[in-house]
Amino acid sequence: MPVEILAGRGRKRRRVGDLRLWTLGIGAMASPRFAPAGLLVERSALRVMIDGGPAAEPAGRLAAWLVTDEASELMPRIRDCAQARGLVPYAGSFRAPGLRIQHRRVVHTNHPTFAYLILANRARVVWAPEFLKFPAWAANATLVFAEASSWSRPIRFRAGVGGHLDVLAVAKEAQRHRVRRLVFAHIGRPTIRALDRGESPPFGEFGAEGRCYLIRGRSCRSAAVRHS
């Protein structure tokens, strides 16, 4: 199903069925500039948080708090944020009328780590902030929020247990997998230095904290993706 992608700024009137995706944080762990990468998913009255943590947590009630890595160093702080809302954060799927969020394994480290496939309004949205290998199941996605820890070469963990794919490689893989829109949303120090030098990727854009990506709910054969 073709999806029209439009870029626009400014507040948009809320409509029942709209899918709103808020990048509350876009930083790698211990980033000197950005809050921890986190995505707030909103559709109608449903609100689900993925990752984030202190300085990247939503106001208001949530239906669930999902995480990509239950063993991450940020997990104790995320747990505190979630428990303050009566929730237990977990790596797993979420389903409600009009919204499905599926957890999918990714290649990242020596214990299970995940990304998420968000399905609503005839669109496929992927939250994949950390991986060493671009997830093939993200092919043909409407919108992908992706890894940006490193700029021009992958970061490999000791003993070959995983790592982070670099921005230039992510951009290439996203194009190869026919991703319609790519947003880098897990920005590490090497990428910050590249940004300060004025460099830009060959494909994709960098996220911003507090930005909303909007996918309109429609009954016809198309939807619009906007950021505001």
Z-matrix of the N, CA and C atoms (Angstrom, degrees):
N
C 1 1.462
C 2 1.526 1 109.28
N 3 1.356 2 119.19 1 119.55
C 4 1.460 3 120.48 2 179.97
C 5 1.522 4 111.00 3 -66.97
N 6 1.320 5 115.86 4 144.24
C 7 1.457 6 122.13 5 179.47
C 8 1.513 7 108.62 6 -126.11
N 9 1.308 8 117.47 7 126.33
C 10 1.460 9 121.75 8 178.81
C 11 1.521 10 108.78 9 -80.50
N 12 1.330 11 116.64 10 130.44
C 13 1.454 12 121.68 11 -179.34
C 14 1.515 13 108.16 12 -113.41
N 15 1.311 14 115.71 13 119.99
C 16 1.461 15 121.84 14 -178.07
C 17 1.514 16 109.41 15 -122.19
N 18 1.329 17 117.05 16 141.86
C 19 1.461 18 121.84 17 176.84
C 20 1.509 19 108.51 18 -104.96
N 21 1.314 20 117.27 19 131.49
C 22 1.457 21 120.54 20 178.81
C 23 1.505 22 110.53 21 -159.97
N 24 1.329 23 116.32 22 157.52
C 25 1.449 24 120.99 23 178.01
C 26 1.525 25 109.21 24 -120.77
N 27 1.317 26 115.65 25 166.89
C 28 1.457 27 120.57 26 179.65
C 29 1.507 28 111.02 27 102.16
N 30 1.312 29 116.89 28 160.24
C 31 1.451 30 121.99 29 -178.33
C 32 1.528 31 109.75 30 -72.70
N 33 1.309 32 115.08 31 142.47
C 34 1.455 33 120.63 32 178.54
C 35 1.532 34 108.77 33 -117.37
N 36 1.329 35 115.65 34 139.77
C 37 1.451 36 120.09 35 178.76
C 38 1.524 37 109.73 36 -61.89
N 39 1.331 38 115.34 37 132.03
C 40 1.460 39 119.83 38 179.90
C 41 1.520 40 110.25 39 -70.58
N 42 1.321 41 115.28 40 136.49
C 43 1.446 42 120.90 41 175.99
C 44 1.515 43 108.07 42 -127.75
N 45 1.324 44 115.78 43 144.45
C 46 1.454 45 120.33 44 177.76
C 47 1.526 46 108.82 45 -58.57
N 48 1.314 47 116.62 46 130.82
C 49 1.457 48 121.09 47 179.53
C 50 1.504 49 115.29 48 96.01
N 51 1.341 50 118.36 49 -12.03
C 52 1.466 51 119.94 50 175.88
C 53 1.531 52 109.84 51 -62.13
N 54 1.322 53 115.77 52 144.74
C 55 1.458 54 121.87 53 172.66
C 56 1.521 55 107.80 54 -106.43
N 57 1.324 56 116.60 55 120.63
C 58 1.461 57 122.14 56 179.31
C 59 1.518 58 109.08 57 -116.11
N 60 1.318 59 115.16 58 132.14
C 61 1.462 60 122.68 59 -177.40
C 62 1.516 61 108.03 60 -123.34
N 63 1.321 62 116.50 61 109.74
C 64 1.457 63 122.48 62 -175.35
C 65 1.523 64 110.69 63 -103.25
N 66 1.323 65 116.80 64 123.06
C 67 1.474 66 120.35 65 173.87
C 68 1.531 67 107.84 66 -86.86
N 69 1.325 68 115.57 67 94.76
C 70 1.459 69 120.49 68 -178.17
C 71 1.521 70 111.96 69 -76.87
N 72 1.328 71 117.39 70 -25.27
C 73 1.459 72 122.85 71 174.76
C 74 1.506 73 108.53 72 -147.19
N 75 1.332 74 117.56 73 151.98
C 76 1.471 75 120.58 74 -178.03
C 77 1.531 76 111.32 75 -134.95
N 78 1.323 77 117.09 76 16.71
C 79 1.458 78 119.91 77 -174.45
C 80 1.522 79 114.15 78 -101.58
N 81 1.331 80 115.41 79 151.99
C 82 1.452 81 120.70 80 167.18
C 83 1.527 82 108.44 81 -70.78
N 84 1.329 83 116.57 82 167.65
C 85 1.448 84 120.45 83 -179.81
C 86 1.530 85 110.44 84 -58.62
N 87 1.319 86 116.82 85 137.61
C 88 1.464 87 123.40 86 -179.81
C 89 1.521 88 112.49 87 61.62
N 90 1.315 89 116.92 88 28.83
C 91 1.463 90 120.37 89 176.76
C 92 1.524 91 110.02 90 -62.29
N 93 1.350 92 117.55 91 136.69
C 94 1.469 93 119.85 92 177.89
C 95 1.525 94 113.27 93 -77.66
N 96 1.329 95 117.11 94 -5.85
C 97 1.472 96 119.83 95 -172.56
C 98 1.520 97 113.89 96 -127.91
N 99 1.320 98 117.84 97 -32.33
C 100 1.460 99 120.20 98 -171.02
C 101 1.522 100 112.25 99 -121.66
N 102 1.331 101 115.38 100 152.10
C 103 1.462 102 121.44 101 173.41
C 104 1.529 103 109.56 102 -69.76
N 105 1.349 104 117.81 103 157.87
C 106 1.469 105 120.40 104 -178.01
C 107 1.524 106 112.16 105 -56.87
N 108 1.318 107 115.40 106 140.73
C 109 1.463 108 120.91 107 -177.99
C 110 1.522 109 110.71 108 -55.98
N 111 1.319 110 115.84 109 127.45
C 112 1.450 111 120.23 110 179.73
C 113 1.513 112 110.98 111 -157.83
N 114 1.328 113 115.89 112 144.65
C 115 1.459 114 122.22 113 -177.32
C 116 1.520 115 110.01 114 -125.75
N 117 1.328 116 116.69 115 128.07
C 118 1.454 117 122.12 116 172.85
C 119 1.528 118 108.03 117 -101.75
N 120 1.318 119 115.51 118 123.08
C 121 1.462 120 122.37 119 -179.08
C 122 1.526 121 108.08 120 -104.55
N 123 1.326 122 116.09 121 124.25
C 124 1.459 123 120.86 122 179.52
C 125 1.529 124 109.86 123 -127.50
N 126 1.314 125 115.16 124 130.25
C 127 1.470 126 120.13 125 170.32
C 128 1.518 127 107.78 126 -141.68
N 129 1.328 128 115.64 127 116.69
C 130 1.462 129 121.37 128 -173.39
C 131 1.527 130 108.61 129 54.09
N 132 1.345 131 118.50 130 -124.03
C 133 1.462 132 120.46 131 -178.09
C 134 1.528 133 112.77 132 -88.30
N 135 1.325 134 117.82 133 -4.64
C 136 1.461 135 121.38 134 -178.66
C 137 1.519 136 110.89 135 -81.80
N 138 1.328 137 115.97 136 136.23
C 139 1.469 138 120.77 137 177.00
C 140 1.526 139 108.10 138 -138.89
N 141 1.334 140 116.57 139 122.42
C 142 1.459 141 122.71 140 -179.11
C 143 1.521 142 108.67 141 -128.16
N 144 1.313 143 117.14 142 130.44
C 145 1.459 144 122.35 143 177.29
C 146 1.518 145 109.94 144 -98.73
N 147 1.343 146 115.81 145 141.60
C 148 1.465 147 120.88 146 173.96
C 149 1.526 148 108.19 147 -125.71
N 150 1.341 149 115.93 148 123.11
C 151 1.469 150 123.33 149 179.48
C 152 1.531 151 111.60 150 61.22
N 153 1.318 152 119.01 151 -137.37
C 154 1.456 153 121.42 152 -176.24
C 155 1.521 154 111.90 153 77.33
N 156 1.332 155 116.25 154 -142.38
C 157 1.458 156 122.27 155 -176.26
C 158 1.514 157 110.10 156 136.97
N 159 1.325 158 118.25 157 -160.21
C 160 1.468 159 120.10 158 179.78
C 161 1.523 160 111.73 159 -54.58
N 162 1.307 161 116.77 160 135.75
C 163 1.464 162 125.47 161 -175.90
C 164 1.522 163 111.97 162 73.58
N 165 1.315 164 118.17 163 -3.87
C 166 1.467 165 122.22 164 175.57
C 167 1.526 166 107.73 165 -140.64
N 168 1.327 167 114.97 166 57.72
C 169 1.457 168 120.45 167 178.49
C 170 1.525 169 108.66 168 -129.69
N 171 1.312 170 117.03 169 146.87
C 172 1.464 171 120.15 170 -175.63
C 173 1.520 172 112.18 171 -84.90
N 174 1.313 173 116.02 172 154.83
C 175 1.455 174 121.37 173 168.15
C 176 1.524 175 108.38 174 -84.38
N 177 1.304 176 116.70 175 157.42
C 178 1.454 177 120.27 176 174.95
C 179 1.513 178 113.96 177 87.64
N 180 1.316 179 114.57 178 -178.73
C 181 1.456 180 122.00 179 -174.98
C 182 1.524 181 111.36 180 -81.07
N 183 1.328 182 114.73 181 150.98
C 184 1.455 183 122.36 182 178.34
C 185 1.522 184 109.95 183 -127.71
N 186 1.327 185 115.38 184 149.56
C 187 1.460 186 120.13 185 173.51
C 188 1.522 187 111.49 186 -84.88
N 189 1.341 188 116.66 187 -28.27
C 190 1.467 189 120.97 188 -179.18
C 191 1.519 190 108.87 189 -164.62
N 192 1.326 191 115.09 190 159.06
C 193 1.471 192 122.24 191 173.61
C 194 1.526 193 106.79 192 -128.83
N 195 1.312 194 115.82 193 110.99
C 196 1.460 195 121.92 194 -178.54
C 197 1.524 196 110.48 195 -101.35
N 198 1.319 197 116.27 196 154.77
C 199 1.462 198 121.03 197 177.54
C 200 1.516 199 109.13 198 -134.97
N 201 1.320 200 115.42 199 155.40
C 202 1.463 201 120.28 200 178.52
C 203 1.531 202 112.44 201 -90.13
N 204 1.336 203 117.40 202 -18.92
C 205 1.466 204 120.91 203 -176.05
C 206 1.530 205 108.92 204 -147.68
N 207 1.321 206 116.71 205 104.94
C 208 1.459 207 120.95 206 -178.24
C 209 1.524 208 112.67 207 -71.64
N 210 1.323 209 117.62 208 -11.10
C 211 1.465 210 121.20 209 179.53
C 212 1.527 211 112.43 210 -106.82
N 213 1.331 212 117.92 211 11.24
C 214 1.461 213 119.65 212 -177.47
C 215 1.528 214 111.19 213 -68.87
N 216 1.328 215 115.39 214 159.65
C 217 1.459 216 120.04 215 179.32
C 218 1.519 217 112.42 216 -69.00
N 219 1.316 218 117.10 217 -20.74
C 220 1.464 219 121.22 218 177.81
C 221 1.527 220 112.68 219 -82.50
N 222 1.324 221 117.14 220 -9.23
C 223 1.460 222 119.88 221 -172.30
C 224 1.535 223 113.37 222 -58.30
N 225 1.331 224 120.73 223 -42.83
C 226 1.474 225 118.43 224 178.78
C 227 1.527 226 112.96 225 -58.86
N 228 1.326 227 117.08 226 -37.04
C 229 1.465 228 120.16 227 -179.46
C 230 1.525 229 111.03 228 -75.01
N 231 1.327 230 116.97 229 -36.83
C 232 1.458 231 119.92 230 174.77
C 233 1.523 232 109.81 231 -64.49
N 234 1.327 233 116.89 232 -40.40
C 235 1.457 234 120.34 233 179.73
C 236 1.522 235 111.02 234 -60.52
N 237 1.322 236 116.48 235 -41.07
C 238 1.471 237 119.85 236 178.02
C 239 1.527 238 111.19 237 -62.74
N 240 1.331 239 115.96 238 -43.44
C 241 1.471 240 120.09 239 179.68
C 242 1.527 241 110.94 240 -63.13
N 243 1.328 242 116.39 241 -41.74
C 244 1.458 243 120.48 242 -178.68
C 245 1.524 244 111.67 243 -70.49
N 246 1.312 245 116.21 244 -42.03
C 247 1.464 246 119.74 245 -178.07
C 248 1.519 247 111.48 246 -64.31
N 249 1.326 248 117.59 247 -29.86
C 250 1.463 249 120.34 248 176.32
C 251 1.526 250 111.14 249 -63.43
N 252 1.339 251 116.63 250 -17.33
C 253 1.463 252 121.83 251 178.17
C 254 1.519 253 111.56 252 -108.16
N 255 1.324 254 116.24 253 12.34
C 256 1.451 255 120.46 254 178.78
C 257 1.506 256 114.35 255 75.41
N 258 1.338 257 117.17 256 23.81
C 259 1.457 258 121.73 257 -177.09
C 260 1.522 259 111.88 258 -119.11
N 261 1.316 260 115.86 259 155.70
C 262 1.460 261 123.08 260 171.60
C 263 1.522 262 107.11 261 -112.96
N 264 1.320 263 119.03 262 117.24
C 265 1.476 264 119.81 263 -179.58
C 266 1.529 265 110.46 264 -70.25
N 267 1.327 266 115.63 265 145.80
C 268 1.462 267 118.86 266 -177.69
C 269 1.520 268 110.26 267 -153.38
N 270 1.324 269 115.48 268 158.29
C 271 1.462 270 122.58 269 172.57
C 272 1.522 271 107.11 270 -96.76
N 273 1.300 272 116.13 271 107.82
C 274 1.455 273 120.38 272 -177.30
C 275 1.505 274 110.13 273 178.89
N 276 1.310 275 115.57 274 -175.73
C 277 1.448 276 120.70 275 -175.38
C 278 1.526 277 111.75 276 -93.34
N 279 1.327 278 114.78 277 162.33
C 280 1.463 279 122.56 278 177.51
C 281 1.515 280 107.34 279 -137.26
N 282 1.333 281 115.82 280 138.81
C 283 1.466 282 118.83 281 179.89
C 284 1.520 283 109.58 282 -143.12
N 285 1.312 284 115.26 283 135.11
C 286 1.455 285 123.20 284 175.62
C 287 1.519 286 106.79 285 -151.10
N 288 1.338 287 117.78 286 163.29
C 289 1.466 288 118.92 287 179.07
C 290 1.525 289 111.98 288 -55.32
N 291 1.320 290 116.32 289 122.84
C 292 1.457 291 121.51 290 178.42
C 293 1.505 292 115.65 291 86.99
N 294 1.346 293 118.24 292 -3.80
C 295 1.466 294 120.29 293 -178.05
C 296 1.524 295 109.97 294 -148.54
N 297 1.327 296 115.69 295 125.61
C 298 1.465 297 121.54 296 173.10
C 299 1.522 298 108.72 297 -125.76
N 300 1.304 299 116.20 298 132.79
C 301 1.461 300 122.15 299 176.03
C 302 1.529 301 106.86 300 -125.63
N 303 1.322 302 116.21 301 111.03
C 304 1.466 303 121.95 302 -174.97
C 305 1.515 304 110.52 303 -106.15
N 306 1.338 305 117.12 304 131.84
C 307 1.452 306 119.43 305 175.78
C 308 1.524 307 109.41 306 -87.26
N 309 1.325 308 115.63 307 138.46
C 310 1.469 309 122.71 308 -178.44
C 311 1.524 310 109.20 309 -133.10
N 312 1.314 311 116.36 310 138.67
C 313 1.458 312 120.64 311 179.90
C 314 1.529 313 111.00 312 -66.46
N 315 1.335 314 115.70 313 144.70
C 316 1.463 315 121.85 314 172.58
C 317 1.523 316 108.80 315 -131.02
N 318 1.325 317 115.73 316 159.69
C 319 1.459 318 122.18 317 175.71
C 320 1.523 319 107.58 318 -85.52
N 321 1.326 320 116.13 319 112.58
C 322 1.460 321 118.98 320 -178.99
C 323 1.526 322 112.61 321 -144.92
N 324 1.333 323 118.08 322 -51.44
C 325 1.461 324 119.99 323 -176.85
C 326 1.518 325 109.53 324 -147.64
N 327 1.356 326 117.49 325 -167.36
C 328 1.460 327 120.48 326 -172.55
C 329 1.523 328 113.71 327 -89.24
N 330 1.307 329 118.02 328 8.16
C 331 1.466 330 121.16 329 172.40
C 332 1.532 331 107.91 330 -130.80
N 333 1.316 332 118.18 331 163.72
C 334 1.469 333 119.61 332 -175.02
C 335 1.527 334 112.94 333 -58.69
N 336 1.316 335 115.92 334 126.97
C 337 1.465 336 122.80 335 173.99
C 338 1.520 337 107.84 336 -133.18
N 339 1.321 338 115.31 337 155.68
C 340 1.443 339 119.68 338 -167.75
C 341 1.526 340 112.09 339 -136.17
N 342 1.310 341 114.71 340 163.99
C 343 1.458 342 123.62 341 164.03
C 344 1.522 343 105.37 342 -125.52
N 345 1.340 344 116.00 343 177.14
C 346 1.464 345 119.36 344 -177.12
C 347 1.512 346 111.46 345 -129.17
N 348 1.327 347 114.68 346 138.59
C 349 1.463 348 122.73 347 173.04
C 350 1.526 349 107.49 348 -105.82
N 351 1.319 350 116.33 349 117.04
C 352 1.461 351 122.95 350 -177.09
C 353 1.520 352 107.89 351 -103.89
N 354 1.326 353 115.88 352 122.47
C 355 1.458 354 121.53 353 -175.08
C 356 1.524 355 109.41 354 -118.92
N 357 1.320 356 115.96 355 117.09
C 358 1.463 357 122.42 356 177.43
C 359 1.522 358 108.35 357 -166.78
N 360 1.308 359 116.52 358 150.96
C 361 1.469 360 122.60 359 174.88
C 362 1.532 361 112.57 360 53.60
N 363 1.319 362 116.69 361 38.58
C 364 1.471 363 122.85 362 178.41
C 365 1.531 364 112.94 363 63.46
N 366 1.306 365 117.11 364 18.25
C 367 1.464 366 121.72 365 -179.10
C 368 1.526 367 110.34 366 -115.08
N 369 1.324 368 115.32 367 155.48
C 370 1.463 369 123.26 368 174.55
C 371 1.531 370 107.44 369 -118.62
N 372 1.312 371 115.61 370 112.83
C 373 1.460 372 121.93 371 -179.77
C 374 1.522 373 108.25 372 -114.81
N 375 1.321 374 116.76 373 136.63
C 376 1.464 375 121.68 374 -177.35
C 377 1.519 376 109.85 375 -119.15
N 378 1.329 377 116.09 376 129.30
C 379 1.464 378 122.95 377 169.94
C 380 1.520 379 106.48 378 -106.80
N 381 1.326 380 116.83 379 107.57
C 382 1.469 381 122.26 380 -176.27
C 383 1.523 382 109.12 381 -138.26
N 384 1.336 383 118.19 382 75.49
C 385 1.457 384 120.55 383 -172.87
C 386 1.519 385 115.54 384 -76.74
N 387 1.344 386 118.10 385 -17.44
C 388 1.469 387 119.49 386 -178.05
C 389 1.527 388 110.18 387 -143.83
N 390 1.328 389 115.93 388 124.51
C 391 1.456 390 120.75 389 174.66
C 392 1.523 391 109.17 390 -166.66
N 393 1.317 392 115.83 391 154.59
C 394 1.460 393 122.04 392 172.90
C 395 1.516 394 111.13 393 -98.03
N 396 1.339 395 116.71 394 -26.51
C 397 1.461 396 122.62 395 179.27
C 398 1.523 397 108.25 396 -122.50
N 399 1.327 398 117.19 397 127.45
C 400 1.457 399 120.43 398 -179.87
C 401 1.523 400 109.55 399 -59.42
N 402 1.344 401 118.47 400 129.15
C 403 1.473 402 120.21 401 -176.62
C 404 1.524 403 112.19 402 -70.89
N 405 1.312 404 116.53 403 120.00
C 406 1.460 405 120.96 404 -177.56
C 407 1.524 406 111.71 405 -62.88
N 408 1.335 407 117.48 406 -28.71
C 409 1.459 408 120.36 407 -178.74
C 410 1.534 409 112.38 408 -69.37
N 411 1.346 410 117.67 409 -8.90
C 412 1.470 411 121.17 410 176.42
C 413 1.524 412 112.51 411 -83.41
N 414 1.308 413 117.38 412 1.96
C 415 1.466 414 120.91 413 -179.47
C 416 1.529 415 110.82 414 -57.28
N 417 1.309 416 116.13 415 140.39
C 418 1.465 417 124.07 416 177.70
C 419 1.530 418 113.86 417 66.64
N 420 1.325 419 117.08 418 17.99
C 421 1.462 420 119.78 419 -179.99
C 422 1.521 421 110.87 420 -67.43
N 423 1.311 422 115.55 421 147.27
C 424 1.451 423 121.88 422 175.14
C 425 1.516 424 110.87 423 -66.84
N 426 1.329 425 115.13 424 -42.05
C 427 1.465 426 122.29 425 -173.45
C 428 1.516 427 108.20 426 -151.97
N 429 1.331 428 116.90 427 130.41
C 430 1.465 429 121.97 428 177.51
C 431 1.524 430 109.30 429 -124.82
N 432 1.329 431 116.25 430 125.53
C 433 1.458 432 122.77 431 169.59
C 434 1.527 433 106.57 432 -95.54
N 435 1.347 434 117.27 433 120.48
C 436 1.456 435 119.01 434 -164.65
C 437 1.517 436 114.23 435 -130.55
N 438 1.294 437 112.55 436 168.72
C 439 1.462 438 127.07 437 175.59
C 440 1.525 439 112.39 438 -55.19
N 441 1.347 440 116.11 439 137.13
C 442 1.474 441 120.24 440 174.37
C 443 1.522 442 110.39 441 -150.08
N 444 1.332 443 116.76 442 35.06
C 445 1.463 444 120.26 443 -176.96
C 446 1.515 445 112.22 444 -65.08
N 447 1.331 446 116.13 445 -39.16
C 448 1.455 447 121.47 446 -177.95
C 449 1.522 448 109.53 447 -122.90
N 450 1.338 449 116.65 448 164.39
C 451 1.467 450 119.79 449 -173.65
C 452 1.517 451 113.46 450 -99.06
N 453 1.326 452 117.34 451 -60.66
C 454 1.463 453 119.49 452 -169.57
C 455 1.527 454 114.23 453 -119.90
N 456 1.300 455 117.55 454 -3.14
C 457 1.463 456 120.30 455 176.49
C 458 1.518 457 108.55 456 -148.04
N 459 1.330 458 117.49 457 147.21
C 460 1.474 459 119.20 458 -178.33
C 461 1.528 460 111.54 459 -67.87
N 462 1.299 461 115.31 460 152.31
C 463 1.465 462 122.50 461 170.67
C 464 1.522 463 106.84 462 -95.61
N 465 1.312 464 116.81 463 120.73
C 466 1.462 465 120.48 464 -179.02
C 467 1.528 466 109.91 465 -110.59
N 468 1.329 467 114.89 466 133.79
C 469 1.459 468 120.27 467 179.16
C 470 1.524 469 110.06 468 -76.36
N 471 1.316 470 115.89 469 160.60
C 472 1.461 471 121.06 470 178.62
C 473 1.527 472 111.15 471 -61.34
N 474 1.310 473 115.75 472 149.32
C 475 1.465 474 124.20 473 178.15
C 476 1.528 475 112.27 474 63.58
N 477 1.337 476 116.99 475 17.22
C 478 1.453 477 120.47 476 174.74
C 479 1.512 478 115.34 477 65.02
N 480 1.349 479 116.87 478 32.14
C 481 1.465 480 119.65 479 -175.81
C 482 1.530 481 112.70 480 -89.85
N 483 1.321 482 118.44 481 3.30
C 484 1.454 483 119.80 482 178.60
C 485 1.507 484 111.35 483 144.01
N 486 1.334 485 116.55 484 -157.40
C 487 1.449 486 120.16 485 179.32
C 488 1.509 487 111.97 486 157.29
N 489 1.347 488 115.85 487 -156.97
C 490 1.457 489 123.33 488 -178.24
C 491 1.531 490 109.52 489 -126.11
N 492 1.324 491 117.05 490 129.95
C 493 1.458 492 120.67 491 174.58
C 494 1.526 493 109.27 492 -76.05
N 495 1.320 494 116.51 493 145.11
C 496 1.465 495 120.58 494 -176.76
C 497 1.523 496 112.10 495 -82.63
N 498 1.330 497 115.50 496 160.50
C 499 1.463 498 122.38 497 -176.13
C 500 1.524 499 111.99 498 -56.09
N 501 1.335 500 117.79 499 -46.53
C 502 1.464 501 120.00 500 -176.39
C 503 1.526 502 111.27 501 -62.71
N 504 1.330 503 115.97 502 -38.21
C 505 1.463 504 119.62 503 178.11
C 506 1.524 505 111.31 504 -72.09
N 507 1.335 506 117.14 505 -39.21
C 508 1.464 507 120.30 506 177.48
C 509 1.525 508 110.42 507 -60.13
N 510 1.334 509 116.67 508 -44.48
C 511 1.461 510 120.58 509 179.29
C 512 1.531 511 110.85 510 -59.75
N 513 1.320 512 116.62 511 -44.22
C 514 1.458 513 121.00 512 179.95
C 515 1.527 514 111.12 513 -63.00
N 516 1.338 515 116.05 514 -45.02
C 517 1.463 516 120.30 515 -179.10
C 518 1.525 517 111.70 516 -67.46
N 519 1.325 518 116.63 517 -37.46
C 520 1.459 519 119.64 518 178.94
C 521 1.528 520 110.63 519 -63.08
N 522 1.317 521 116.83 520 -41.87
C 523 1.461 522 119.73 521 176.52
C 524 1.524 523 110.84 522 -64.17
N 525 1.317 524 115.91 523 -42.78
C 526 1.474 525 119.98 524 -179.39
C 527 1.527 526 111.18 525 -62.51
N 528 1.335 527 116.19 526 -33.37
C 529 1.462 528 121.06 527 -179.81
C 530 1.526 529 112.26 528 -92.51
N 531 1.326 530 116.81 529 12.54
C 532 1.467 531 123.00 530 171.96
C 533 1.531 532 112.65 531 59.90
N 534 1.328 533 116.04 532 38.81
C 535 1.461 534 120.78 533 173.44
C 536 1.525 535 108.31 534 -71.49
N 537 1.303 536 117.46 535 133.27
C 538 1.461 537 120.10 536 -175.85
C 539 1.523 538 112.40 537 -78.44
N 540 1.317 539 116.81 538 -40.83
C 541 1.464 540 119.52 539 178.50
C 542 1.516 541 108.78 540 -140.05
N 543 1.324 542 116.09 541 131.83
C 544 1.461 543 122.91 542 -176.50
C 545 1.523 544 108.68 543 -119.86
N 546 1.327 545 115.95 544 127.06
C 547 1.460 546 122.02 545 178.41
C 548 1.529 547 108.22 546 -124.52
N 549 1.328 548 116.89 547 121.49
C 550 1.460 549 121.09 548 178.00
C 551 1.531 550 108.82 549 -80.98
N 552 1.338 551 116.02 550 125.04
C 553 1.465 552 119.75 551 -169.03
C 554 1.530 553 113.23 552 -138.96
N 555 1.331 554 117.25 553 23.91
C 556 1.478 555 121.08 554 175.65
C 557 1.527 556 106.43 555 -146.48
N 558 1.326 557 115.21 556 74.33
C 559 1.464 558 121.74 557 -165.37
C 560 1.520 559 110.74 558 -90.95
N 561 1.350 560 115.36 559 122.68
C 562 1.454 561 121.48 560 -179.93
C 563 1.521 562 112.65 561 -103.42
N 564 1.315 563 116.20 562 178.74
C 565 1.466 564 121.89 563 -175.06
C 566 1.529 565 114.01 564 -58.90
N 567 1.351 566 120.06 565 -44.51
C 568 1.472 567 118.10 566 178.36
C 569 1.535 568 112.77 567 -59.87
N 570 1.320 569 116.21 568 -36.39
C 571 1.460 570 119.72 569 178.65
C 572 1.520 571 111.31 570 -72.23
N 573 1.310 572 117.57 571 -36.73
C 574 1.467 573 120.56 572 175.54
C 575 1.525 574 110.51 573 -60.00
N 576 1.328 575 116.37 574 -41.85
C 577 1.475 576 119.38 575 178.50
C 578 1.523 577 110.78 576 -64.20
N 579 1.338 578 117.17 577 -39.31
C 580 1.466 579 120.07 578 177.94
C 581 1.526 580 110.81 579 -64.92
N 582 1.309 581 116.99 580 -40.30
C 583 1.469 582 120.40 581 177.78
C 584 1.523 583 110.87 582 -63.04
N 585 1.323 584 115.90 583 -40.20
C 586 1.468 585 119.73 584 179.48
C 587 1.527 586 111.50 585 -66.77
N 588 1.334 587 116.91 586 -24.52
C 589 1.464 588 120.61 587 176.14
C 590 1.523 589 111.64 588 -82.56
N 591 1.320 590 116.61 589 -4.57
C 592 1.456 591 120.39 590 -179.79
C 593 1.515 592 114.53 591 87.06
N 594 1.315 593 118.17 592 14.90
C 595 1.456 594 120.72 593 -179.51
C 596 1.528 595 110.23 594 -80.66
N 597 1.325 596 115.61 595 158.47
C 598 1.454 597 121.36 596 177.63
C 599 1.523 598 109.07 597 -144.07
N 600 1.326 599 118.20 598 152.34
C 601 1.467 600 120.42 599 -178.77
C 602 1.526 601 110.97 600 -75.64
N 603 1.323 602 117.92 601 158.34
C 604 1.463 603 120.78 602 179.06
C 605 1.521 604 112.94 603 -71.56
N 606 1.314 605 116.91 604 -18.03
C 607 1.459 606 122.27 605 179.19
C 608 1.519 607 107.55 606 -151.73
N 609 1.313 608 116.75 607 139.43
C 610 1.456 609 120.63 608 178.18
C 611 1.519 610 112.10 609 100.74
N 612 1.310 611 115.47 610 173.94
C 613 1.454 612 123.47 611 -177.75
C 614 1.524 613 109.02 612 -140.12
N 615 1.320 614 115.84 613 162.78
C 616 1.460 615 119.34 614 177.98
C 617 1.524 616 110.05 615 -94.58
N 618 1.313 617 115.17 616 139.12
C 619 1.447 618 120.50 617 177.95
C 620 1.515 619 111.21 618 -71.35
N 621 1.313 620 115.21 619 173.41
C 622 1.457 621 121.90 620 177.04
C 623 1.519 622 107.89 621 -139.50
N 624 1.318 623 115.65 622 145.04
C 625 1.460 624 119.47 623 -179.43
C 626 1.526 625 109.79 624 -67.69
N 627 1.323 626 115.39 625 132.88
C 628 1.450 627 121.00 626 179.95
C 629 1.513 628 115.06 627 82.71
N 630 1.313 629 118.63 628 8.43
C 631 1.466 630 121.52 629 179.04
C 632 1.528 631 109.76 630 -84.30
N 633 1.323 632 114.52 631 144.49
C 634 1.462 633 120.62 632 178.84
C 635 1.519 634 110.20 633 -113.87
N 636 1.314 635 116.64 634 127.96
C 637 1.457 636 123.29 635 174.05
C 638 1.528 637 107.06 636 -103.88
N 639 1.312 638 116.06 637 123.52
C 640 1.461 639 122.11 638 -170.74
C 641 1.516 640 111.19 639 -112.26
N 642 1.315 641 115.39 640 128.66
C 643 1.462 642 121.46 641 173.53
C 644 1.516 643 106.39 642 -118.64
N 645 1.326 644 115.93 643 109.89
C 646 1.449 645 121.34 644 -175.94
C 647 1.526 646 111.40 645 -68.46
N 648 1.326 647 115.57 646 138.70
C 649 1.454 648 120.64 647 173.20
C 650 1.511 649 109.49 648 -83.43
N 651 1.318 650 116.52 649 126.65
C 652 1.453 651 121.16 650 -179.37
C 653 1.512 652 110.18 651 -138.57
N 654 1.288 653 115.59 652 157.59
C 655 1.462 654 120.18 653 176.56
C 656 1.525 655 111.75 654 -93.66
N 657 1.350 656 115.87 655 -10.90
C 658 1.470 657 119.81 656 -179.96
C 659 1.522 658 109.94 657 -88.52
N 660 1.318 659 116.86 658 -166.02
C 661 1.449 660 120.43 659 -169.82
C 662 1.510 661 114.84 660 -91.00
N 663 1.289 662 118.41 661 16.76
C 664 1.458 663 118.57 662 178.98
C 665 1.504 664 110.62 663 -144.61
N 666 1.311 665 115.90 664 162.33
C 667 1.461 666 122.94 665 174.64
C 668 1.503 667 106.93 666 -139.26
N 669 1.312 668 116.37 667 161.44
C 670 1.462 669 119.86 668 -178.42
C 671 1.509 670 109.85 669 -117.67
N 672 1.314 671 116.73 670 136.24
C 673 1.450 672 122.26 671 174.85
C 674 1.521 673 108.02 672 -106.34
N 675 1.310 674 116.71 673 124.06
C 676 1.453 675 121.71 674 -178.54
C 677 1.514 676 108.41 675 -130.95
N 678 1.308 677 116.72 676 157.02
C 679 1.461 678 118.58 677 167.10
C 680 1.507 679 108.05 678 -125.32
N 681 1.332 680 115.01 679 141.53
C 682 1.466 681 119.34 680 -175.32
C 683 1.512 682 109.98 681 -142.41
